Structures are given as structure tokens and as C-alpha cells.
Amino acid sequence: NSVPGHLDVEEVLNDLRKIEGVADIHHAHLWQIHEHAATLDAHIVVLRPDVALLERVRVAIKQRLAERFGVGHSTLEFEFAGEVDGCVMEQGAAS
């Protein structure tokens, strides 16, 4: 597996960051799984713990990946602003 040669990882991530509700994306890995398929694994940070928001963001990310970048598979882990890898960060704590 390798990074898809036809995709710029930062371009993909910056485009996904423009989706309403996405605060940030990190721990992202874009892989070419075989000649005709790429996949994205990423942690998606959203502003608030809202199930409807998470679903809208999930659908929007998967749709944009498929339509704009030809990425048909993704594994997305959601986090909320103020958390890092699922752990709540205290205000003023270094990340």
C-alpha cells in the first residue's frame, strides 16, 4: 500500500476541512489499496457532540471523497473540539 500518486494529501484534507461542522482533521492517512481504489483513515474534529451533526458531516465527507477525489472507502473517527484522541483537554493545556 502507498499514497495515491494522483492525489495531494493536503489538498484533500484542506477541502474536507471546508465542510460545515468540521473543526479540524488529524491523524489522516491516504492509501492506495490497489490499482483502482484509495482509502482515507482520519480523525475528524467536530465542534459539538450532536448525533445529527456527526451524521451530516460523515455523509458529506464520504460524498466529497468519492465525487471529487475518487476515494471510495474511508474510516472516520470522530472527536469533539476540546478533546484529543478522545480525552478531554483542560483549558490552557498544551496539545
TAZICOR-V815568 format. One record per residue. N is the residue number from 1. RES is the residue in three letters. SS is DSSP state (~ for helix, > for strand, _ for the rest). Layout:
N;RES;SS  N;RES;SS
This chain:
1;ASN;_  2;SER;>  3;VAL;_  4;PRO;_  5;GLY;_  6;HIS;_  7;LEU;_  8;ASP;_  9;VAL;~  10;GLU;~  11;GLU;~  12;VAL;~  13;LEU;~  14;ASN;~  15;ASP;~  16;LEU;~  17;ARG;~  18;LYS;_  19;ILE;_  20;GLU;_  21;GLY;_  22;VAL;>  23;ALA;>  24;ASP;>  25;ILE;>  26;HIS;>  27;HIS;>  28;ALA;>  29;HIS;>  30;LEU;>  31;TRP;>  32;GLN;>  33;ILE;>  34;HIS;>  35;GLU;_  36;HIS;_  37;ALA;>  38;ALA;>  39;THR;>  40;LEU;>  41;ASP;>  42;ALA;>  43;HIS;>  44;ILE;>  45;VAL;>  46;VAL;>  47;LEU;_  48;ARG;_  49;PRO;_  50;ASP;_  51;VAL;~  52;ALA;~  53;LEU;~  54;LEU;~  55;GLU;~  56;ARG;~  57;VAL;~  58;ARG;~  59;VAL;~  60;ALA;~  61;ILE;~  62;LYS;~  63;GLN;~  64;ARG;~  65;LEU;~  66;ALA;~  67;GLU;~  68;ARG;~  69;PHE;~  70;GLY;_  71;VAL;_  72;GLY;_  73;HIS;>  74;SER;>  75;THR;>  76;LEU;>  77;GLU;>  78;PHE;>  79;GLU;>  80;PHE;>  81;ALA;_  82;GLY;_  83;GLU;>  84;VAL;>  85;ASP;_  86;GLY;_  87;CYS;>  88;VAL;>  89;MET;_  90;GLU;_  91;GLN;_  92;GLY;_  93;ALA;_  94;ALA;_  95;SER;_
